[in-house]
Amino acid sequence: MIFRKWSARIRTAQADEYIRYVEETGGAHYAGTAGNLGYQILLRDLGDGTSEVSTISWWRDLDAVRRFAGDDYGVARDYPEDDQYLLDRPELVEHHEVQGSDLARFSG
C-alpha cells in the first residue's frame, strides 16, 4: 500500500470553499482512479489568516498512483482554479510505503 501526501497554504476565509473545490477536483479524481483505497482532506488553522491544507490518499500500489498522477508521480497534480486559492504551490508530493495499518477500523 502507498500513502501519498500533498500540502499547501490557503486563506483561512476560503477554507470551506476550497475544501468543496478539492472534493470536486482532486477528490473525485482520486475516487475515480482504479487502485485508490480512499482519501482525506486535512485542515490546520495557522492563526495568521492562513491555513495548511493537506490531501492524503492511500493506493494499492505505485501503478495505481501512476494512473492518477502520470509517470512523473512525484510532481503535484494541478487543477485549473488552483491559483484562486493557493498561496504557495508545492511542486512535489510525498509517497510512503505503508508497512503496517489498522485502517479497517476507521471505515464505515
PyMOL commands that set and color helices and strands:
alter all, ss='L'
color gray80, all
select helices_A, chain A and resi 12-31+62-69+82-84+103-106
alter helices_A, ss='H'
color red, helices_A
select strands_A, chain A and resi 2-11+36-45+50-59+94-97
alter strands_A, ss='S'
color yellow, strands_A
deselect
rebuild
show_as cartoon
